[in-house]
């Protein structure tokens, strides 16, 4: 028999239903860490950690001190050190100096293009410089045109053990343009094959005189060489069907930038001679200057698109700003490793044993980091810069559907920001997790060492195999990471 008291009790329970029902609905969806590991852990080694930002205490961890190849998670210490050394508001400058007298549209002397290491300089930036040149009254240069590209260490590859034809593995120097990529275009018309290369950016297509292309019917499918001082890509004709284009890396970025600048000037009616490289400090007065976007905006782009050239340039220039003189990408990365250890300090009571960056982009298989180290770098960045640092990372907040919530159950109050890192048989994910106003940082890394070692030993410069097993492994690892994030959202919102 239902009494009045029973009815009132039931109504009281209903009044509390929103929070209680939500917690109950969410709690029964939790699977538990052990169950997730048993069902979907990746083959090979893996480790992860979840840390409370406020008190620095570990919330959960599994093999958090295992040393792994971090892949693009290496961009996390790169971002931290860049913010710490450069400051978010600083920028790079590309300058032009004139040496001699300007009269009646003629510079009776030399012109110098001086790179400041800007990794984001594009064709529009060169147009800006050329317009300033014209505004200074220059239409003709009688002397020489020299470019200065030693502001940063010069490297023909970001990583020699990555495919040489990959546009994500270009060169680096003090003068960079369009992320040091050239677009190769081809078309068959009337039975004839027409090919050309160009600097392409934001719809602008400018000839690139420092890079030429050859087509062959025999030999290797792809090859790169320097012929009479001009870098040359040779492609097998069988690769070129119909009409198309592909991006290829540039190996002489200073010559590439200066050559394209000469073409930009020519289109604007300014005649300057062919470029010559100079290793000497340029003389003369500054008549044109192009500033990059801020370091902060560069870091946002680097994290969003995982741009490797930006990472290496920012990392190398941080060494310069810190009073060091990096000799190479490897040396600059070692300086960043040392700076990170110094600035972050304690890693949850654990040491920095084994932490090493071989480059800043994560392309190297020689870099090593633990999930704990990555997590505490993130925590230090969050404590120092707050939300602006978190905003560098991509928003990966889960929807109700991805959380598996029943219809009508509100999505828990949470946010997930993260950076992925991947190469064949290497996958990482790290970032910020906030649940019910509780800020935490997390880091996952997984390596399948045997398969990765085989690929390392089989490496040849122009091969880029994608084993089916690698794609399947990466998919399973990604699903495991997402399952753990889902578990944490459900667990700490209940």
KEFI-164025 format. One line per 2 residues: number of its first residue (from 1); their letters; for each residue x, y, z of C-alpha. Coordinates in pm, 1 decimal, padded with zeros to 6 digits. Example, Ala and Ser with C-alpha at 12.3 -4.5 7.8 and 13.67 -1.06 7.14 Angstrom:
1	AS	01230.0,-00450.0,00780.0 ~ 01367.0,-00106.0,00714.0
end
This chain:
1	XX	00000.0,00000.0,00000.0 ~ 00140.2,00343.0,-00098.3
3	XX	00117.0,00598.1,00180.5 ~ 00131.6,00976.6,00166.7
5	XX	00482.6,00955.7,00316.3 ~ 00592.5,00718.0,00038.7
7	XX	00458.0,00955.9,-00222.5 ~ 00630.9,01260.5,-00069.9
9	XX	00955.8,01066.6,-00043.6 ~ 00932.7,00974.8,-00410.4
11	XX	00861.7,01334.4,-00509.4 ~ 01161.1,01446.8,-00305.1
13	XX	01381.5,01200.1,-00489.7 ~ 01255.8,01334.9,-00821.0
15	XX	01345.2,01688.4,-00712.3 ~ 01705.8,01573.7,-00677.1
17	XX	01693.2,01375.9,-00999.7 ~ 01899.5,01595.1,-01237.2
19	XX	02233.6,01563.3,-01051.6 ~ 02170.7,01222.6,-00897.3
21	XX	02035.6,01071.7,-01218.1 ~ 02324.1,01218.8,-01415.4
23	XX	02582.1,01076.6,-01174.3 ~ 02411.4,00736.7,-01177.9
25	XX	02379.4,00734.6,-01558.5 ~ 02741.4,00832.4,-01598.8
27	XX	02875.6,00595.0,-01334.1 ~ 02726.4,00282.5,-01485.6
29	XX	02904.7,00365.7,-01812.7 ~ 03249.2,00351.2,-01649.5
31	XX	03443.2,00042.3,-01749.1 ~ 03751.5,00068.0,-01529.9
33	XX	04113.4,00102.5,-01637.5 ~ 04192.8,-00268.0,-01606.5
35	XX	03903.6,-00362.7,-01833.5 ~ 04004.8,-00108.1,-02097.9
37	XX	04365.7,-00228.2,-02093.0 ~ 04255.5,-00592.0,-02116.0
39	XX	04025.7,-00523.7,-02410.3 ~ 04202.7,-00260.6,-02620.6
41	XX	04561.8,-00193.8,-02512.4 ~ 04798.1,-00158.9,-02811.0
43	XX	05050.6,-00426.0,-02897.9 ~ 05395.5,-00334.0,-02768.8
45	XX	05476.9,-00089.8,-02490.4 ~ 05255.1,00187.7,-02365.4
47	XX	05233.7,00423.4,-02071.2 ~ 05007.2,00701.3,-01953.9
49	XX	04952.3,00941.3,-01667.9 ~ 04687.4,01181.3,-01540.6
51	XX	04801.2,01462.5,-01308.1 ~ 04609.5,01724.2,-01110.6
53	XX	04730.3,02069.2,-01218.2 ~ 04668.0,02243.7,-00886.8
55	XX	04852.3,02015.8,-00644.5 ~ 05070.2,01825.0,-00891.3
57	XX	04957.3,01488.2,-00755.0 ~ 04920.8,01187.2,-00982.8
59	XX	04557.7,01087.0,-01031.6 ~ 04633.3,00770.2,-01226.4
61	XX	04933.9,00619.9,-01400.9 ~ 05047.7,00308.1,-01582.5
63	XX	05414.2,00272.0,-01683.9 ~ 05447.3,00650.4,-01670.2
65	XX	05828.3,00631.3,-01646.0 ~ 05879.0,00418.0,-01954.0
67	XX	06104.8,00586.5,-02212.1 ~ 05938.9,00618.2,-02552.6
69	XX	05993.9,00777.7,-02890.9 ~ 05761.5,01078.6,-02849.4
71	XX	05711.5,01164.8,-03220.1 ~ 05541.5,01506.3,-03244.5
73	XX	05489.1,01524.0,-02869.0 ~ 05843.4,01665.9,-02888.6
75	XX	05669.5,01986.5,-02997.1 ~ 05543.5,02021.8,-02637.2
77	XX	05886.0,02098.1,-02484.2 ~ 05952.7,02304.5,-02798.7
79	XX	05642.8,02516.7,-02734.6 ~ 05728.2,02551.4,-02365.7
81	XX	06086.9,02662.2,-02431.6 ~ 05981.3,02902.0,-02710.0
83	XX	05731.4,03071.8,-02480.0 ~ 05988.3,03080.6,-02199.5
85	XX	06280.8,03217.7,-02401.9 ~ 06123.3,03424.8,-02681.2
87	XX	05812.3,03543.2,-02502.6 ~ 05477.8,03514.3,-02681.3
89	XX	05483.5,03862.4,-02839.2 ~ 05823.2,03856.7,-03010.3
91	XX	05862.4,03793.9,-03383.3 ~ 06113.4,03735.8,-03662.0
93	XX	06230.0,04005.5,-03904.8 ~ 06345.2,03973.8,-04266.7
95	XX	06530.1,04283.6,-04386.8 ~ 06672.3,04445.6,-04697.8
97	XX	06976.5,04669.0,-04680.5 ~ 07098.9,04905.5,-04950.8
99	XX	07466.8,04980.9,-04986.0 ~ 07524.5,05286.1,-05205.3
101	XX	07340.6,05590.1,-05336.2 ~ 06981.2,05589.5,-05462.9
103	XX	06918.3,05843.4,-05737.0 ~ 06661.6,05863.2,-06019.6
105	XX	06533.0,05511.6,-05939.6 ~ 06880.9,05355.9,-05946.9
107	XX	07068.3,05203.4,-05654.4 ~ 07430.4,05255.2,-05749.0
109	XX	07554.8,04979.1,-05519.5 ~ 07462.0,04648.5,-05364.3
111	XX	07134.8,04509.9,-05231.1 ~ 07123.1,04262.5,-04942.6
113	XX	06838.0,04027.6,-04845.2 ~ 06890.6,03930.5,-04479.6
115	XX	06709.2,03638.6,-04325.8 ~ 06622.1,03642.0,-03958.8
117	XX	06521.6,03276.7,-03942.5 ~ 06148.0,03334.8,-03998.5
119	XX	05996.9,02989.1,-04071.1 ~ 05665.9,03142.5,-04182.8
121	XX	05790.0,03381.9,-04451.0 ~ 05574.9,03337.0,-04760.6
123	XX	05541.3,03491.2,-05105.2 ~ 05322.9,03769.2,-04966.3
125	XX	05608.5,03861.8,-04734.1 ~ 05840.3,03896.3,-05033.1
127	XX	05579.9,04111.8,-05208.7 ~ 05572.1,04334.7,-04899.0
129	XX	05951.0,04373.4,-04912.1 ~ 05945.1,04448.4,-05285.5
131	XX	05677.9,04715.8,-05236.4 ~ 05895.0,04880.3,-04971.6
133	XX	06187.4,04862.0,-05213.1 ~ 05983.4,05042.7,-05475.4
135	XX	05865.1,05299.3,-05218.1 ~ 06232.2,05367.9,-05139.9
137	XX	06270.8,05473.5,-05502.7 ~ 06458.1,05169.4,-05637.1
139	XX	06384.9,05041.1,-05987.2 ~ 06731.2,04920.5,-06083.3
141	XX	07030.3,04782.4,-05891.1 ~ 07366.2,04829.6,-06061.8
143	XX	07573.7,04634.0,-05811.9 ~ 07525.3,04283.8,-05678.1
145	XX	07228.2,04123.0,-05505.1 ~ 07337.9,03912.4,-05208.1
147	XX	07144.9,03706.8,-04958.6 ~ 07244.2,03629.4,-04601.2
149	XX	07103.6,03301.3,-04463.7 ~ 07314.4,03208.3,-04163.1
151	XX	07092.0,03340.9,-03882.5 ~ 07002.5,02978.5,-03801.1
153	XX	07194.3,02653.1,-03848.6 ~ 07160.0,02537.6,-04208.4
155	XX	07035.5,02184.1,-04262.8 ~ 06950.6,02006.7,-04588.6
157	XX	06701.1,01784.4,-04402.8 ~ 06518.9,01826.3,-04076.7
159	XX	06593.4,01458.1,-04020.6 ~ 06816.4,01253.4,-04247.3
161	XX	06637.6,00927.7,-04153.5 ~ 06301.5,01048.9,-04284.6
163	XX	06206.0,01027.1,-04655.5 ~ 06402.2,01283.8,-04853.7
165	XX	06111.9,01357.8,-05088.5 ~ 05863.1,01419.4,-04805.8
167	XX	05743.8,01782.3,-04790.4 ~ 05728.6,01748.8,-04410.3
169	XX	06107.7,01693.1,-04411.3 ~ 06242.2,02007.7,-04582.3
171	XX	06560.9,02203.0,-04523.4 ~ 06615.2,02488.2,-04277.7
173	XX	06824.3,02802.4,-04271.0 ~ 06817.3,03170.2,-04191.4
175	XX	06610.0,03237.3,-04505.9 ~ 06304.8,03016.4,-04551.9
177	XX	06010.8,03048.9,-04789.3 ~ 05670.5,02880.8,-04809.4
179	XX	05789.1,02622.7,-04554.1 ~ 06072.8,02538.2,-04796.6
181	XX	05849.1,02354.6,-05039.3 ~ 05822.9,02392.2,-05414.7
183	XX	05525.0,02276.6,-05617.4 ~ 05602.4,02057.1,-05917.9
185	XX	05332.8,02075.1,-06187.5 ~ 05284.1,01868.7,-06500.2
187	XX	05036.6,01842.3,-06785.6 ~ 05007.6,01639.7,-07105.5
189	XX	04889.8,01839.0,-07405.4 ~ 04888.4,01707.2,-07760.1
191	XX	05100.6,01411.6,-07664.7 ~ 05366.1,01636.4,-07507.1
193	XX	05454.0,01648.3,-07138.8 ~ 05500.4,01995.8,-06991.8
195	XX	05658.2,02035.7,-06648.1 ~ 05746.6,02330.3,-06428.6
197	XX	05810.5,02418.0,-06067.9 ~ 05691.8,02721.5,-05879.5
199	XX	05672.9,02887.8,-05541.9 ~ 05304.0,02873.0,-05455.9
201	XX	05138.9,03053.1,-05165.5 ~ 04786.8,03196.1,-05123.5
203	XX	04715.1,03167.9,-05494.5 ~ 05036.5,03339.3,-05601.1
205	XX	05242.1,03130.7,-05843.3 ~ 05597.7,03260.4,-05891.2
207	XX	05878.4,03089.2,-06086.9 ~ 06154.0,02940.3,-05871.5
209	XX	06479.7,02975.0,-06068.9 ~ 06692.5,02792.2,-05810.9
211	XX	06502.3,02463.9,-05858.7 ~ 06467.7,02272.0,-06183.8
213	XX	06291.2,01949.7,-06280.3 ~ 06385.7,01672.5,-06517.7
215	XX	06181.1,01379.7,-06642.9 ~ 06335.9,01043.7,-06731.5
217	XX	06195.2,00722.0,-06873.3 ~ 06439.8,00496.8,-06689.2
219	XX	06622.3,00480.7,-06359.8 ~ 06492.4,00565.3,-06015.1
221	XX	06138.9,00694.9,-05970.6 ~ 06264.1,00998.6,-05782.6
223	XX	06600.7,01156.4,-05716.6 ~ 06753.2,01486.3,-05610.8
225	XX	07090.4,01633.5,-05701.4 ~ 07266.2,01965.6,-05745.6
227	XX	07369.7,02033.3,-06104.8 ~ 07579.6,02343.2,-06181.8
229	XX	07469.3,02494.4,-05852.7 ~ 07100.7,02441.9,-05924.7
231	XX	06910.4,02185.9,-05721.2 ~ 06742.7,01937.9,-05953.1
233	XX	06459.9,01691.7,-05897.7 ~ 06444.8,01402.7,-06143.3
235	XX	06115.9,01213.7,-06172.5 ~ 06027.6,00906.7,-06372.3
237	XX	05777.3,00976.9,-06647.9 ~ 05559.7,00681.9,-06546.9
239	XX	05467.9,00875.8,-06229.9 ~ 05323.5,01164.6,-06428.1
241	XX	04982.9,01077.4,-06566.7 ~ 04742.7,01332.9,-06708.0
243	XX	04764.1,01663.4,-06525.4 ~ 04870.2,01709.0,-06163.5
245	XX	05101.8,01854.9,-05903.7 ~ 05289.5,01753.6,-05593.0
247	XX	05489.7,01929.1,-05324.9 ~ 05860.6,01857.5,-05294.1
249	XX	06106.7,01992.3,-05037.0 ~ 06368.5,02253.7,-05116.1
251	XX	06727.3,02179.3,-05015.1 ~ 06881.9,02525.6,-05069.5
253	XX	06630.9,02753.1,-04897.2 ~ 06839.8,03069.7,-04912.2
255	XX	06889.7,03046.8,-05288.4 ~ 06523.9,02951.7,-05330.4
257	XX	06400.7,03255.4,-05133.8 ~ 06636.6,03499.5,-05305.1
259	XX	06551.8,03364.3,-05650.9 ~ 06179.2,03399.4,-05592.0
261	XX	06232.5,03751.5,-05452.9 ~ 06412.7,03846.0,-05774.4
263	XX	06110.8,03719.6,-05972.5 ~ 05867.5,03911.3,-05749.8
265	XX	06069.7,04229.0,-05806.2 ~ 06074.7,04171.5,-06182.6
267	XX	05694.1,04145.8,-06187.9 ~ 05683.1,04484.7,-06011.1
269	XX	05923.3,04646.5,-06256.7 ~ 06229.4,04634.0,-06031.0
271	XX	06542.8,04497.1,-06196.5 ~ 06794.0,04328.7,-05967.4
273	XX	07075.9,04092.5,-06068.7 ~ 07084.7,03717.6,-05994.8
275	XX	07136.9,03635.3,-05629.4 ~ 07468.1,03544.9,-05469.9
277	XX	07510.7,03393.4,-05125.2 ~ 07708.4,03592.2,-04870.0
279	XX	07845.3,03471.3,-04539.5 ~ 07959.9,03817.1,-04432.0
281	XX	07759.9,04055.0,-04216.1 ~ 07574.8,04276.4,-04465.0
283	XX	07660.8,04645.3,-04479.7 ~ 07438.6,04938.4,-04562.2
285	XX	07116.9,05081.2,-04423.6 ~ 06783.7,04906.0,-04375.4
287	XX	06532.4,05018.3,-04638.9 ~ 06275.0,04740.7,-04601.6
289	XX	06162.8,04513.5,-04320.7 ~ 05900.5,04241.9,-04290.5
291	XX	05795.5,04119.4,-03946.1 ~ 05642.5,03778.4,-03893.1
293	XX	05337.3,03703.4,-03684.8 ~ 05404.7,03671.0,-03313.3
295	XX	05577.1,03367.8,-03167.0 ~ 05246.4,03281.4,-02999.9
297	XX	05060.0,03275.8,-03332.4 ~ 05338.0,03066.3,-03483.8
299	XX	05308.8,02818.6,-03198.5 ~ 04933.1,02793.6,-03250.1
301	XX	04990.0,02711.2,-03615.7 ~ 05268.6,02468.4,-03529.6
303	XX	05043.7,02278.2,-03288.8 ~ 04739.9,02281.5,-03515.2
305	XX	04918.9,02166.5,-03830.4 ~ 05217.2,01998.8,-03660.2
307	XX	05450.1,02198.4,-03883.7 ~ 05802.6,02063.6,-03852.9
309	XX	05997.8,02355.8,-03998.0 ~ 05832.9,02595.2,-03751.1
311	XX	05929.9,02367.9,-03462.4 ~ 06293.9,02343.2,-03568.8
313	XX	06331.1,02715.3,-03638.6 ~ 06169.1,02819.1,-03310.6
315	XX	06379.7,02568.5,-03119.5 ~ 06705.3,02671.9,-03283.4
317	XX	06635.8,03043.3,-03241.3 ~ 06553.4,02986.9,-02873.0
319	XX	06910.9,02869.2,-02831.2 ~ 07035.0,03192.0,-02988.4
321	XX	06812.7,03409.4,-02770.3 ~ 06936.0,03219.6,-02466.5
323	XX	07292.1,03325.1,-02543.2 ~ 07398.7,02998.3,-02708.7
325	XX	07504.9,02939.0,-03069.2 ~ 07355.9,02609.1,-03193.4
327	XX	07572.4,02443.1,-03456.0 ~ 07301.5,02214.6,-03587.5
329	XX	06945.5,02099.6,-03528.6 ~ 07077.5,01819.5,-03306.2
331	XX	07280.8,02063.8,-03097.0 ~ 06987.3,02306.6,-03069.1
333	XX	06760.6,02023.4,-02952.2 ~ 07013.3,01924.3,-02686.3
335	XX	07009.1,02283.8,-02560.3 ~ 06629.5,02274.6,-02546.9
337	XX	06643.5,01949.7,-02348.7 ~ 06875.9,02110.6,-02093.8
339	XX	06661.5,02423.6,-02072.0 ~ 06343.0,02221.0,-02023.7
341	XX	06491.4,02021.2,-01736.9 ~ 06609.8,02343.5,-01570.9
343	XX	06283.2,02535.9,-01612.6 ~ 06038.2,02257.5,-01526.6
345	XX	06240.5,02119.7,-01236.6 ~ 06070.6,01844.1,-01038.7
347	XX	05873.8,01585.1,-01231.5 ~ 05631.9,01458.8,-00970.2
349	XX	05910.3,01335.6,-00747.8 ~ 06073.9,01148.8,-01036.0
351	XX	06383.4,01235.7,-01235.7 ~ 06456.0,01334.5,-01593.2
353	XX	06652.8,01017.4,-01662.5 ~ 06663.0,00943.8,-02034.3
355	XX	06489.6,01262.6,-02148.7 ~ 06653.0,01366.5,-02476.1
357	XX	06546.7,01557.0,-02785.8 ~ 06729.6,01484.2,-03109.8
359	XX	06524.4,01752.1,-03285.1 ~ 06233.3,01982.5,-03201.6
361	XX	05973.1,01851.2,-03444.1 ~ 05960.0,01488.4,-03333.5
363	XX	06079.8,01349.3,-03666.8 ~ 06374.0,01172.3,-03505.2
365	XX	06349.5,00816.3,-03373.8 ~ 06638.6,00901.5,-03138.9
367	XX	06436.0,01132.9,-02911.8 ~ 06312.7,00990.9,-02582.2
369	XX	06061.4,01104.3,-02319.4 ~ 05834.2,00952.3,-02058.5
371	XX	05462.7,01024.1,-02017.2 ~ 05542.3,01170.8,-01674.7
373	XX	05796.6,01413.9,-01818.2 ~ 05556.8,01533.3,-02088.7
375	XX	05273.9,01574.2,-01836.3 ~ 05479.5,01786.6,-01599.4
377	XX	05601.8,02008.5,-01882.4 ~ 05234.3,02068.3,-01960.0
379	XX	05153.0,02135.7,-01595.8 ~ 05436.0,02388.8,-01565.8
381	XX	05318.5,02564.8,-01882.1 ~ 04962.3,02579.5,-01752.2
383	XX	05073.9,02713.5,-01413.9 ~ 05292.3,02978.9,-01577.3
385	XX	05072.6,03103.1,-01863.7 ~ 04726.6,02967.2,-01783.3
387	XX	04460.9,02940.1,-02051.7 ~ 04671.6,03103.0,-02328.6
389	XX	04912.4,02810.2,-02309.2 ~ 04630.7,02555.5,-02311.6
391	XX	04479.7,02734.6,-02613.3 ~ 04785.8,02640.6,-02819.7
393	XX	04648.3,02286.0,-02826.0 ~ 04364.0,02147.3,-03036.0
395	XX	04020.4,02120.9,-02875.3 ~ 03914.2,01753.8,-02864.1
397	XX	03619.0,01780.3,-02623.6 ~ 03386.8,01479.5,-02653.8
399	XX	03021.1,01491.4,-02752.6 ~ 02741.6,01298.0,-02580.5
401	XX	02751.6,01044.9,-02865.4 ~ 03124.0,00982.9,-02824.5
403	XX	03077.9,00946.2,-02450.5 ~ 02799.0,00692.9,-02508.8
405	XX	02547.8,00880.2,-02293.8 ~ 02181.3,00775.5,-02304.6
407	XX	01936.3,01015.3,-02466.1 ~ 01844.3,01298.3,-02231.2
409	XX	02151.9,01269.8,-02009.3 ~ 02343.6,01599.4,-02028.2
411	XX	02703.9,01598.8,-02143.3 ~ 02938.8,01629.6,-01843.2
413	XX	03104.1,01967.3,-01795.7 ~ 03446.4,01902.8,-01943.1
415	XX	03705.9,02012.9,-02194.8 ~ 03987.6,01822.7,-02364.6
417	XX	04279.8,01987.0,-02540.8 ~ 04555.2,01779.4,-02693.4
419	XX	04847.4,01732.9,-02930.0 ~ 04897.8,01409.9,-03117.7
421	XX	05226.6,01258.7,-03223.5 ~ 05264.4,00975.9,-03471.9
423	XX	05497.3,00789.3,-03699.8 ~ 05477.3,00424.0,-03803.1
425	XX	05440.1,00216.4,-03482.2 ~ 05469.7,00527.0,-03263.2
427	XX	05173.0,00719.1,-03129.2 ~ 05127.0,00976.4,-02855.4
429	XX	04856.7,01205.5,-02724.1 ~ 04900.3,01464.7,-02448.3
431	XX	04726.6,01774.7,-02326.2 ~ 04474.7,01917.2,-02083.1
433	XX	04162.3,01760.0,-01935.5 ~ 03922.2,01963.7,-01722.5
435	XX	03623.2,01790.0,-01562.9 ~ 03381.9,01984.2,-01339.8
437	XX	03632.4,02269.9,-01308.8 ~ 03911.2,02034.4,-01203.3
439	XX	04212.9,02099.4,-01429.7 ~ 04434.9,01801.1,-01509.2
441	XX	04704.9,01715.7,-01760.9 ~ 04747.4,01381.2,-01933.9
443	XX	05001.9,01206.2,-02154.8 ~ 04985.2,00876.8,-02347.6
445	XX	05271.0,00726.9,-02548.7 ~ 05290.2,00386.9,-02719.5
447	XX	05572.6,00226.5,-02921.3 ~ 05581.7,-00105.7,-03101.6
449	XX	05958.5,-00139.9,-03089.0 ~ 06021.9,-00451.0,-03300.2
451	XX	05827.6,-00325.5,-03601.9 ~ 05972.5,00025.2,-03568.6
453	XX	06326.6,-00115.9,-03556.1 ~ 06264.9,-00313.5,-03875.1
455	XX	06153.6,00003.4,-04056.0 ~ 06460.1,00189.4,-03927.7
457	XX	06691.4,-00080.0,-04064.1 ~ 06510.4,-00092.3,-04398.7
459	XX	06525.7,00284.2,-04451.1 ~ 06637.5,00414.4,-04788.4
461	XX	06630.7,00786.3,-04872.8 ~ 06344.1,00790.5,-05124.3
463	XX	06121.6,00515.5,-04988.1 ~ 05816.6,00585.6,-04775.9
465	XX	05637.2,00256.2,-04711.0 ~ 05317.3,00248.5,-04508.1
467	XX	05276.3,-00107.8,-04380.0 ~ 04916.3,-00217.8,-04337.4
469	XX	05007.7,-00337.6,-03989.9 ~ 05116.9,00015.3,-03897.6
471	XX	04780.3,00164.1,-03989.2 ~ 04594.7,-00105.3,-03793.7
473	XX	04823.2,-00061.0,-03492.6 ~ 04777.9,00315.9,-03498.6
475	XX	04399.7,00282.1,-03514.8 ~ 04391.3,00048.2,-03215.8
477	XX	04622.5,00276.3,-03017.4 ~ 04409.8,00580.1,-03096.0
479	XX	04096.6,00395.6,-02986.1 ~ 04266.8,00297.9,-02659.8
481	XX	04364.4,00657.8,-02589.1 ~ 04012.4,00777.8,-02660.7
483	XX	03865.6,00505.2,-02439.4 ~ 04077.2,00622.0,-02146.6
485	XX	03982.8,00987.2,-02199.3 ~ 03617.3,00884.7,-02210.2
487	XX	03663.9,00686.7,-01890.1 ~ 03819.0,00982.9,-01710.1
489	XX	03544.2,01222.5,-01821.4 ~ 03277.8,00983.1,-01695.7
491	XX	03460.3,00892.1,-01375.6 ~ 03541.2,01243.9,-01256.6
493	XX	03209.9,01395.6,-01355.8 ~ 03008.7,01143.4,-01151.3
end
